[in-house]
Amino acid sequence: MPKMKTKKSAAKRFSFTGTGKVKYKKQNLRHILTKKSTKRKRNLRHAGILSDDNVPAIRKQMLPYG
């Protein structure tokens, strides 16, 4: 049986924490930054934690390494 492959698009966007939560980079911090407030840009810098509803779907895409 051939090896299972990871969905590389998912692997580039998501990573797992030590406790098994899914971490991702928040969107909207690439361009058109002048109209966004400093507070909003500061909060977008930090990594987001994916809600528990979506974790099984990401784990399936990251198989066999999720």
C-alpha positions as CSV (number, residue, x, y, z in Angstrom):
1,M,0.0,0.0,0.0
2,P,1.4,3.4,-0.9
3,K,2.2,6.1,1.7
4,M,-0.5,8.4,2.8
5,K,0.1,12.0,1.7
6,T,-0.4,15.2,3.6
7,K,-2.4,18.0,2.0
8,K,0.4,20.4,1.6
9,S,-1.9,23.5,1.5
10,A,-3.2,22.5,4.9
11,A,0.3,21.8,6.2
12,K,1.5,25.3,5.2
13,R,-1.5,27.0,6.9
14,F,-2.0,25.1,10.1
15,S,0.2,23.6,12.9
16,F,-0.5,21.7,16.0
17,T,0.3,22.8,19.6
18,G,1.7,20.4,22.2
19,T,-1.8,19.8,23.6
20,G,-3.3,19.0,20.2
21,K,-5.0,22.3,19.4
22,V,-4.7,23.7,15.8
23,K,-2.9,27.0,15.4
24,Y,-3.1,29.3,12.4
25,K,-2.0,32.7,11.2
26,K,-4.8,35.3,11.2
27,Q,-5.8,36.9,7.9
28,N,-6.0,40.6,6.8
29,L,-2.5,41.7,7.7
30,R,-1.0,41.7,4.2
31,H,-2.1,45.0,2.5
32,I,-4.4,47.9,2.8
33,L,-3.2,48.5,6.4
34,T,-3.7,52.3,6.5
35,K,-7.4,52.0,7.2
36,K,-7.0,49.4,9.9
37,S,-6.6,50.6,13.5
38,T,-3.4,49.9,15.4
39,K,-5.2,47.8,17.9
40,R,-6.7,45.7,15.1
41,K,-3.3,45.1,13.5
42,R,-1.7,44.3,16.8
43,N,-4.4,41.7,17.5
44,L,-3.9,40.2,14.1
45,R,-0.2,39.5,14.7
46,H,-0.9,36.7,17.2
47,A,-1.7,33.2,16.2
48,G,-5.3,32.1,16.3
49,I,-6.6,28.8,17.8
50,L,-9.0,26.9,15.6
51,S,-12.4,26.0,17.2
52,D,-13.0,22.4,18.2
53,D,-15.6,21.9,15.5
54,N,-13.1,22.3,12.7
55,V,-10.2,20.3,14.2
56,P,-11.2,16.9,12.9
57,A,-11.3,18.1,9.3
58,I,-7.8,19.6,9.6
59,R,-6.5,16.5,11.3
60,K,-7.8,14.4,8.3
61,Q,-6.1,16.6,5.8
62,M,-2.8,16.5,7.8
63,L,-2.8,12.7,7.8
64,P,-0.8,10.8,8.8
65,Y,1.0,13.5,10.7
66,G,-1.9,15.1,12.5
